[in-house]
Amino acid sequence: MGIIHKWISNYSGKLRSLKLVYVLNNLFKKKQLKHNTHIYEKYGLKKSIFSAIGKQDFTSSSDDIPWLDKKNGLGELKEHDFYKNADDELKAQLHNFIDHGFIVLKGFYSPDEVEKLNTEVELLKNKGIVDFNYTGKKLMESFKHSELIDKEYFKNPRLLELLHFLMGKKIVPFHTINFIEGSEQKAHSDSIHMTTEPEGYLIAAWTALEPTHADNGPLFYYPDSHKLPYITCQDYDSGNNKWLIGNNSYKKYEDKISEVIEEKKLKKEYFFAEPGDVFIWHANLLHGGDPIKKEGLTRKSMVAHYFCEDVICYHEISQRPALIPDVE
């Protein structure tokens, strides 16, 4: 991890609002950005691969959307061999992904696998190999420091096969976040952080590493919210301009999402998970973490995010292109 990149990950002051900071970081990441040259050309984006990038740079929306988001997605699903060979439970979950925006895989990891992952994360943390970022909640990119996490969890073959099927494009593993406590993060769509053009080519898998309940900050979500329009910096007073990403842009985004939830009368639901359960969500599903009601309670978990191949990937808030580790 470069010095500037590490500083960005841990710094929370006013300089985070300067686009130039991220551009400088990009200049040291040529290998991880070079692949964007042909992708930018494909989508007619006339920008340097080191420049800031945001929704404002795309004058029209692409008609290339994930296949299960299309009007005839359910019909196409039922004709696919993967679906025909699935058991009734998985078929129901695939329907749920189209209708409500998420899939629940109960007991995907065994108790032994959960214990191995918890032990590995604790070891990395105690040795100072991974540390919390500026949020004080997130242990970033543990997969880069552990072959066990990388191969058996982040790139678990059974999981990748399902994600590839759901997206209809080759999956590109992006990053992992480990939590010791609940995130306590307000409702959001991951697409504000990990944005794609065309929209929707992102998917996430959250793994419970201990039981979650009402007191330890459970994961919450809003079914059907994935069908709403994607919210970008163009949809609220972000303060984004040529030089700045805007002061308090993310707080204003959270306020915008709260307005949408109230306006659309979305119903909040919880995922009370057992260790080894996996919750897969659509790129635009609104979700977050409830407040921790009892001090000292943990809620160990890991979330992994995956882009798709051959799409433009960036961070809408900071307007920086994504640094994809598998593209070296």
PyMOL commands that set and color helices and strands:
alter all, ss='L'
color gray80, all
select helices_A, chain A and resi 3-10+14-17+19-27+30-33+36-42+55-57+67-69+73-79+81-84+88-100+111-126+142-145+147-154+157-167+190-192+225-227+233-235+249-264
alter helices_A, ss='H'
color red, helices_A
select strands_A, chain A and resi 102-105+138-140+171-179+195-197+202-208+219-221+269-271+278-282+287-289+301-308+312-315+320-321
alter strands_A, ss='S'
color yellow, strands_A
deselect
rebuild
show_as cartoon
